[in-house]
Amino acid sequence: MNHLRDKPASDFCSSLLEAVTKPRHREHKRMLEWYGGPFDPDELDRETIEAGMAKLARRRTIGQAAFAKSRSQL
């Protein structure tokens, strides 16, 4: 099982932040590899994060509507 998928998003975010910000953390190297490189919290941009979350919300809404439509056609 993939441990990244086994956790709720909020738990995973907490685990990721803890691991990437503490070089002696047992998951530090693996989490940085998963993240794709060095982590710098100052590079996080609120507008980019909000735009990404809005995109995910739209995709979820479209997916839910498609699922509901497919269920009503049964």
C-alpha positions in Angstrom: 0.0 0.0 0.0 1.2 3.5 -0.7 1.5 5.4 2.6 0.9 8.7 0.8 -2.6 7.5 -0.1 -3.4 6.0 3.3 -3.7 9.3 5.1 -6.3 12.0 5.1 -5.0 15.1 3.2 -4.6 17.2 6.4 -2.5 14.4 8.1 -0.4 14.0 5.0 0.3 17.8 4.7 1.3 17.9 8.4 3.6 14.8 7.9 5.1 16.3 4.7 5.8 19.7 6.3 7.4 18.1 9.3 9.6 15.8 7.3 10.8 18.3 4.7 11.6 21.0 7.3 13.6 18.7 9.7 16.7 17.3 8.0 17.1 14.6 10.7 13.5 13.4 10.3 13.4 9.7 9.2 11.2 10.5 6.2 13.1 13.7 5.2 14.9 12.3 2.1 12.0 10.3 0.8 9.5 13.1 1.2 11.9 15.5 -0.6 12.2 13.0 -3.4 8.4 12.7 -3.6 8.0 16.5 -3.4 10.5 16.9 -6.3 13.3 18.9 -4.7 14.2 21.3 -2.0 11.3 22.7 0.0 11.2 26.5 0.6 8.0 27.7 2.4 8.8 31.2 1.2 8.2 30.1 -2.3 4.6 29.2 -1.6 2.2 31.6 -3.2 -1.3 31.9 -1.8 -2.8 32.9 -5.2 -1.3 29.8 -6.9 -2.5 27.5 -4.1 -6.0 29.0 -4.2 -6.1 28.7 -8.1 -5.1 25.1 -7.8 -7.7 24.4 -5.1 -10.4 26.1 -7.2 -9.4 23.9 -10.2 -9.7 20.8 -8.1 -13.1 21.9 -6.8 -14.4 22.4 -10.3 -13.1 19.0 -11.4 -14.8 17.4 -8.4 -18.1 19.1 -9.1 -18.0 18.0 -12.8 -17.1 14.4 -11.7 -19.9 14.3 -9.1 -22.4 15.6 -11.7 -21.3 13.0 -14.3 -21.6 10.3 -11.7 -25.1 11.4 -10.6 -26.2 11.5 -14.3 -24.8 8.0 -14.9 -26.6 6.7 -11.8 -30.0 8.2 -13.0 -29.7 6.4 -16.3 -29.6 3.0 -14.8 
